[in-house]
């Protein structure tokens, strides 16, 4: 899974490490290259949000995002349903409309 970090914080850290007035751990030219790469990196997709929808006359529920109807096959013994969809990864915290 990707780590979520702040691009601005990473750039600030690189600038600090390339400080010509202190003892830099990176030379200025390398730091500028790193900053350019950070600026060009794609941002992570926003978290998809959904909810489990009950199916009449069935134990199964379906994901409102992808339609996955197998949460019970993936759930552990302590719970009957995941707080995310095991198929598409949607976080199941959307409020029913």
Secondary structure, DSSP 8 states (H G I E B T S, - for coil): ------HHHHHHHHHHHT-TTS--SS-HHHHHHHHHHHHHS-------B--EEE-TT-S-EEETTT----HHHH--TT-SS-SB-TTT--BS-----
